[in-house]
Amino acid sequence: MVSEEKKPGVWEGFKAFLMRGNVIDLAVAVVIGAAFTNIVNAVVKGVINPLVGAFGTKDLESYRSCLKGPCKIDPATGDVLEGIPISWGTVLSATLSFLITAAVVYFLMVLPMAKYLAKVEERRKAKEGVQETLEVTEIEVLKEIRDALVAQRGGPGGAASGAGGSGDDGGPGGPVDTSK
């Protein structure tokens, strides 16, 4: 009779996938990013566009050029009646929104996180260096103990080296009889 291994079901696999930290972190990042984008867009539309418009003649998003012929736009609805308008003010506004969002994300999130991770890595390397020093010191102490034992048993050719020697202390490391 063949033993059947129980395979995890689709639901268990899906549950395990959702419970991974990465998926939850990603979901939180998307929600915060969407809320943050709304704030930046409001700042660009409510503050920056009017400021740029103050230097020009109108709001930034109202700037457009006509590609073909004179453009006629219905002031009530904003629909194009004649011509082909290019709304470069809207593109410039979106570009400013992107640049502001990217700058805020970099300076408030990426840069501090990079500094934090560098400090963590520095601490880890320092701790690793201390561990290496401890290991080297431990090896040095063991070498000194070995050298002291060799000296006690009769020098470098003594029993501790296994080459046979002049002193026999009756221990298991005594001289080796090679005449047999």
C-alpha positions, 0 to 999 in steps of 0.5 A: 500500500502506497503512503499518501503524503498530504499536500497543502491545499490551495487555501493553506498556500494562499493563507501562507502567502498573505501572511508573509511579511513582505506582502503585508509591508507592500500593501501598507506601502501602497496605501501610504503611497496613495495617501501621500500622492494625494497630499502632494497633488493637493500641494501642487494644485493648490499652492505651486500652480497658483504661484507659477501662475502669479509669475505668468498670466494664469494658473499653470494647468491653463497654459496650452499651445495650439498645434494647428490653427487658432484654438477656440475653447468654450469657456463654459465647458472647456471643450475644444471648438477649433484647433488642436491644443497641447496642454503643456501646463498640465504636463508641467504640473504633473512633472512638478508633482512627480519631482516633489513626491520623489524628493520627499520620498528620498529625503524623508524615507530612503536617505534616513533608511540608508543611514540606518542600514549603514549604521546597522552594518557598521555595528555588525562588522564591529561585532564581527571584528570583536568576535574575530579578535576573540577567536584569534586571542583564543588560538594564541592562548591555546598555542601558549598552552601547547608550547608550555606543555611541550616545554614541560615534557622535554622540549620540541622533540618531546612527547607532545610532538609525537616524535619521541624524546628523552623524558618519559613521564609514564603518560600516554604520550611517552616515547615511542619505541620504533625498534620493533 
